[in-house]
Amino acid sequence: MKIEDFEQWQKVDSMVISWILNSISKEILEAFLYTTTSHELWEELAQCFRGSNGPPIY
């Protein structure tokens, strides 16, 4: 990858991170502020919300 391509990717990735962070409620936002890529942020969100909404099965 050329340095110019990488720099462009970084700009776009930062924009995507900004979009995602701006859509997260302020109550939980701080937990996601230190991710470095949009992929990392997305995975953190998925892990956080990957639970079941149904009742527990015993």
LUMKOL-400954 format. One record per atom (N, C-alpha, C, O): residue number from 1; residue in one letter; atom name; z, y, x. Coordinates in Angstrom, 3 decimals. Layout:
// residues N
   pos   code   site         pz         py         px
   NUM      a     CA          Z          Y          X
...
//
This chain:
// residues 58
   pos   code   site         pz         py         px
     1      m      N      0.000     -1.172      0.844
     1      m     CA      0.000      0.000      0.000
     1      m      C      0.000      1.240      0.893
     1      m      O      0.760      1.321      1.857
     2      k      N     -0.839      2.179      0.569
     2      k     CA     -0.896      3.426      1.322
     2      k      C      0.303      4.295      0.972
     2      k      O      0.839      4.209     -0.133
     3      i      N      0.718      5.125      1.909
     3      i     CA      1.868      6.002      1.693
     3      i      C      1.651      6.916      0.487
     3      i      O      2.595      7.216     -0.244
     4      e      N      0.418      7.355      0.279
     4      e     CA      0.123      8.223     -0.868
     4      e      C      0.337      7.476     -2.184
     4      e      O      0.845      8.037     -3.155
     5      d      N     -0.056      6.215     -2.200
     5      d     CA      0.138      5.395     -3.402
     5      d      C      1.624      5.176     -3.668
     5      d      O      2.077      5.237     -4.811
     6      f      N      2.372      4.924     -2.603
     6      f     CA      3.808      4.713     -2.752
     6      f      C      4.495      5.977     -3.258
     6      f      O      5.363      5.910     -4.128
     7      e      N      4.113      7.114     -2.721
     7      e     CA      4.702      8.379     -3.165
     7      e      C      4.385      8.644     -4.632
     7      e      O      5.241      9.122     -5.376
     8      q      N      3.172      8.340     -5.046
     8      q     CA      2.794      8.498     -6.455
     8      q      C      3.602      7.546     -7.327
     8      q      O      4.067      7.924     -8.403
     9      w      N      3.767      6.313     -6.863
     9      w     CA      4.565      5.339     -7.609
     9      w      C      6.004      5.826     -7.758
     9      w      O      6.590      5.703     -8.834
    10      q      N      6.579      6.380     -6.688
    10      q     CA      7.948      6.894     -6.745
    10      q      C      8.075      8.009     -7.777
    10      q      O      9.053      8.049     -8.524
    11      k      N      7.110      8.903     -7.829
    11      k     CA      7.143     10.001     -8.806
    11      k      C      7.108      9.469    -10.229
    11      k      O      7.884      9.899    -11.082
    12      v      N      6.211      8.542    -10.474
    12      v     CA      6.084      7.972    -11.819
    12      v      C      7.336      7.168    -12.172
    12      v      O      7.825      7.247    -13.299
    13      d      N      7.850      6.404    -11.225
    13      d     CA      9.050      5.613    -11.479
    13      d      C     10.240      6.522    -11.791
    13      d      O     11.038      6.211    -12.675
    14      s      N     10.364      7.622    -11.086
    14      s     CA     11.435      8.583    -11.364
    14      s      C     11.304      9.161    -12.764
    14      s      O     12.305      9.377    -13.448
    15      m      N     10.081      9.411    -13.186
    15      m     CA      9.844      9.922    -14.527
    15      m      C     10.263      8.884    -15.574
    15      m      O     10.881      9.233    -16.580
    16      v      N      9.935      7.632    -15.345
    16      v     CA     10.315      6.560    -16.274
    16      v      C     11.839      6.432    -16.330
    16      v      O     12.408      6.287    -17.412
    17      i      N     12.495      6.485    -15.181
    17      i     CA     13.960      6.441    -15.149
    17      i      C     14.529      7.580    -15.986
    17      i      O     15.456      7.375    -16.771
    18      s      N     13.986      8.756    -15.824
    18      s     CA     14.446      9.917    -16.586
    18      s      C     14.287      9.705    -18.082
    18      s      O     15.200     10.007    -18.849
    19      w      N     13.146      9.191    -18.504
    19      w     CA     12.919      8.917    -19.929
    19      w      C     13.958      7.941    -20.463
    19      w      O     14.533      8.155    -21.531
    20      i      N     14.193      6.872    -19.715
    20      i     CA     15.153      5.859    -20.170
    20      i      C     16.558      6.447    -20.225
    20      i      O     17.256      6.283    -21.226
    21      l      N     16.981      7.128    -19.163
    21      l     CA     18.329      7.694    -19.137
    21      l      C     18.537      8.716    -20.248
    21      l      O     19.627      8.807    -20.813
    22      n      N     17.512      9.475    -20.560
    22      n     CA     17.634     10.470    -21.630
    22      n      C     17.702      9.843    -23.014
    22      n      O     18.023     10.526    -23.987
    23      s      N     17.405      8.563    -23.113
    23      s     CA     17.485      7.892    -24.410
    23      s      C     18.791      7.107    -24.579
    23      s      O     19.023      6.509    -25.629
    24      i      N     19.638      7.109    -23.555
    24      i     CA     20.905      6.376    -23.591
    24      i      C     22.014      7.323    -24.044
    24      i      O     22.053      8.484    -23.636
    25      s      N     22.912      6.823    -24.887
    25      s     CA     24.010      7.665    -25.369
    25      s      C     24.922      8.073    -24.212
    25      s      O     25.083      7.336    -23.240
    26      k      N     25.506      9.249    -24.336
    26      k     CA     26.344      9.798    -23.274
    26      k      C     27.578      8.945    -23.005
    26      k      O     28.119      8.966    -21.900
    27      e      N     28.024      8.197    -24.007
    27      e     CA     29.219      7.370    -23.845
    27      e      C     29.030      6.260    -22.813
    27      e      O     30.001      5.845    -22.181
    28      i      N     27.830      5.781    -22.631
    28      i     CA     27.590      4.681    -21.682
    28      i      C     26.667      5.073    -20.529
    28      i      O     26.398      4.263    -19.642
    29      l      N     26.192      6.291    -20.541
    29      l     CA     25.203      6.743    -19.554
    29      l      C     25.666      6.572    -18.117
    29      l      O     24.891      6.149    -17.260
    30      e      N     26.919      6.896    -17.849
    30      e     CA     27.414      6.879    -16.472
    30      e      C     27.271      5.509    -15.804
    30      e      O     27.113      5.423    -14.586
    31      a      N     27.326      4.457    -16.590
    31      a     CA     27.214      3.106    -16.036
    31      a      C     25.832      2.831    -15.450
    31      a      O     25.667      1.890    -14.674
    32      f      N     24.848      3.634    -15.808
    32      f     CA     23.469      3.364    -15.393
    32      f      C     22.881      4.436    -14.468
    32      f      O     21.705      4.362    -14.113
    33      l      N     23.670      5.411    -14.082
    33      l     CA     23.152      6.531    -13.293
    33      l      C     22.777      6.173    -11.863
    33      l      O     22.021      6.911    -11.230
    34      y      N     23.273      5.082    -11.344
    34      y     CA     23.084      4.798     -9.921
    34      y      C     22.027      3.738     -9.642
    34      y      O     21.964      3.205     -8.534
    35      t      N     21.209      3.433    -10.621
    35      t     CA     20.100      2.514    -10.371
    35      t      C     19.009      3.264     -9.616
    35      t      O     18.865      4.477     -9.765
    36      t      N     18.248      2.546     -8.812
    36      t     CA     17.278      3.226     -7.951
    36      t      C     15.826      3.074     -8.399
    36      t      O     14.957      3.823     -7.954
    37      t      N     15.563      2.104     -9.281
    37      t     CA     14.201      1.945     -9.800
    37      t      C     14.272      1.726    -11.303
    37      t      O     15.316      1.348    -11.834
    38      s      N     13.167      1.963    -11.979
    38      s     CA     13.131      1.736    -13.423
    38      s      C     13.318      0.252    -13.736
    38      s      O     13.922     -0.100    -14.750
    39      h      N     12.806     -0.610    -12.875
    39      h     CA     12.991     -2.051    -13.075
    39      h      C     14.471     -2.413    -12.996
    39      h      O     14.974     -3.160    -13.835
    40      e      N     15.159     -1.891    -12.004
    40      e     CA     16.590     -2.154    -11.857
    40      e      C     17.360     -1.628    -13.070
    40      e      O     18.252     -2.306    -13.579
    41      l      N     17.025     -0.444    -13.526
    41      l     CA     17.660      0.140    -14.704
    41      l      C     17.418     -0.724    -15.927
    41      l      O     18.342     -0.996    -16.695
    42      w      N     16.184     -1.155    -16.111
    42      w     CA     15.832     -1.991    -17.266
    42      w      C     16.602     -3.314    -17.234
    42      w      O     17.088     -3.773    -18.267
    43      e      N     16.711     -3.920    -16.061
    43      e     CA     17.450     -5.175    -15.930
    43      e      C     18.937     -4.979    -16.212
    43      e      O     19.561     -5.828    -16.848
    44      e      N     19.507     -3.878    -15.749
    44      e     CA     20.913     -3.575    -16.030
    44      e      C     21.140     -3.409    -17.529
    44      e      O     22.123     -3.911    -18.074
    45      l      N     20.237     -2.713    -18.182
    45      l     CA     20.341     -2.540    -19.634
    45      l      C     20.211     -3.877    -20.353
    45      l      O     20.962     -4.158    -21.287
    46      a      N     19.276     -4.688    -19.927
    46      a     CA     19.084     -5.998    -20.545
    46      a      C     20.333     -6.851    -20.392
    46      a      O     20.754     -7.515    -21.339
    47      q      N     20.925     -6.834    -19.212
    47      q     CA     22.130     -7.621    -18.970
    47      q      C     23.278     -7.118    -19.840
    47      q      O     24.053     -7.913    -20.372
    48      c      N     23.385     -5.824    -19.980
    48      c     CA     24.464     -5.232    -20.766
    48      c      C     24.342     -5.582    -22.248
    48      c      O     25.349     -5.831    -22.912
    49      f      N     23.130     -5.601    -22.760
    49      f     CA     22.917     -5.773    -24.194
    49      f      C     22.331     -7.133    -24.561
    49      f      O     21.855     -7.315    -25.682
    50      r      N     22.358     -8.067    -23.658
    50      r     CA     21.741     -9.361    -23.881
    50      r      C     22.581    -10.274    -24.773
    50      r      O     22.204    -11.435    -24.931
    51      g      N     23.621     -9.861    -25.328
    51      g     CA     24.483    -10.725    -26.127
    51      g      C     23.921    -11.018    -27.501
    51      g      O     22.892    -10.479    -27.909
    52      s      N     24.609    -11.865    -28.183
    52      s     CA     24.251    -12.218    -29.550
    52      s      C     24.971    -11.283    -30.505
    52      s      O     26.116    -10.903    -30.261
    53      n      N     24.313    -10.915    -31.576
    53      n     CA     24.938    -10.078    -32.589
    53      n      C     25.626    -10.912    -33.662
    53      n      O     26.322    -10.374    -34.523
    54      g      N     25.432    -12.209    -33.609
    54      g     CA     26.014    -13.090    -34.610
    54      g      C     27.470    -13.408    -34.316
    54      g      O     27.996    -13.029    -33.269
    55      p      N     28.118    -14.101    -35.238
    55      p     CA     29.515    -14.482    -35.020
    55      p      C     29.620    -15.537    -33.925
    55      p      O     28.680    -16.297    -33.696
    56      p      N     30.764    -15.581    -33.251
    56      p     CA     30.933    -16.598    -32.207
    56      p      C     30.923    -18.002    -32.801
    56      p      O     31.399    -18.217    -33.916
    57      i      N     30.389    -18.937    -32.061
    57      i     CA     30.352    -20.333    -32.489
    57      i      C     31.459    -21.075    -31.748
    57      i      O     31.522    -21.048    -30.519
    58      y      N     32.321    -21.730    -32.501
    58      y     CA     33.442    -22.468    -31.901
    58      y      C     33.203    -23.943    -31.961
    58      y      O     34.038    -24.723    -31.504
//
